[in-house]
Amino acid sequence: MSQPVDAILDATGLNCPEPVMMLHNKVRDLPAGGLLKVIATDPSTRRDIPKFCIFLGHELVEQQEEAGTYLYWIRKKAE
C-alpha cells in the first residue's frame, strides 16, 4: 500500500490477545481518519483484527500476508 501512514504498530512475535490489546491502545492515540499499519506474526490476527475493526467501526483498508508476516492498514473512524 503506497498511502502514507500516521503510525505503525509492530506486534511481531506477540500472540493473542496481545496484538489486539496493543492495537486498541494505538488506535486511541490516532487522530480521527488516521491510518495505522499493523505488522503481526500471529495467524489469529487474520480473524481478530477484522472483527476488531467491524466491532469498533474502523475501516480495514487492506490486509496482506508475506511469508508468515501479516500486514494490516486500518483507518480510524471519523468521530
C-alpha positions in Angstrom: 0.0 0.0 0.0 1.5 3.3 -1.0 -0.5 5.6 1.1 1.5 7.3 3.9 0.6 6.1 7.4 0.2 8.1 10.6 1.6 5.3 12.8 3.0 1.8 12.8 2.3 -0.9 15.3 4.8 -3.7 15.3 3.3 -6.7 17.1 5.9 -9.2 15.6 6.4 -12.2 17.9 3.4 -11.5 20.1 0.5 -13.9 20.4 -3.2 -13.5 21.1 -4.5 -11.4 22.8 -1.5 -9.0 22.9 -1.6 -7.7 19.3 -5.3 -6.7 19.6 -4.8 -5.1 23.0 -1.9 -3.1 21.6 -4.0 -2.2 18.6 -6.7 -0.9 20.8 -4.3 1.4 22.6 -2.6 2.6 19.4 -5.9 3.4 17.6 -6.9 5.5 20.6 -3.8 7.8 20.0 -4.6 8.3 16.3 -6.5 11.3 15.0 -9.9 10.6 13.5 -9.4 9.3 10.0 -5.7 8.4 10.8 -4.1 5.4 9.0 -2.4 2.8 11.1 -0.1 0.0 9.7 0.0 -3.2 11.8 2.7 -5.8 11.5 2.0 -9.1 13.2 3.2 -12.8 13.1 0.3 -14.4 15.0 -2.1 -16.1 12.5 -5.0 -15.5 14.7 -4.8 -11.8 13.8 -6.4 -12.8 10.4 -9.6 -13.4 12.4 -9.1 -10.9 15.3 -8.2 -7.7 13.5 -11.1 -7.7 11.0 -13.5 -8.4 13.9 -11.9 -5.6 15.9 -12.5 -3.2 13.1 -16.1 -4.2 12.5 -16.9 -4.1 16.2 -15.4 -0.6 16.7 -16.3 0.9 13.4 -12.8 1.3 11.9 -12.1 0.6 8.3 -9.8 -2.3 7.4 -8.4 -0.7 4.3 -6.1 -3.6 3.2 -4.5 -6.7 4.6 -1.6 -8.8 3.2 0.4 -11.8 4.1 4.1 -12.1 3.3 5.9 -15.3 4.4 4.2 -15.6 7.8 4.0 -11.9 8.4 0.6 -10.3 8.4 0.1 -6.7 7.4 -3.0 -4.6 8.0 -3.9 -1.0 7.2 -6.6 0.4 9.4 -8.3 3.8 9.1 -9.7 5.1 12.4 -13.3 6.0 12.2 -14.2 9.7 12.0 -15.6 10.7 15.4 
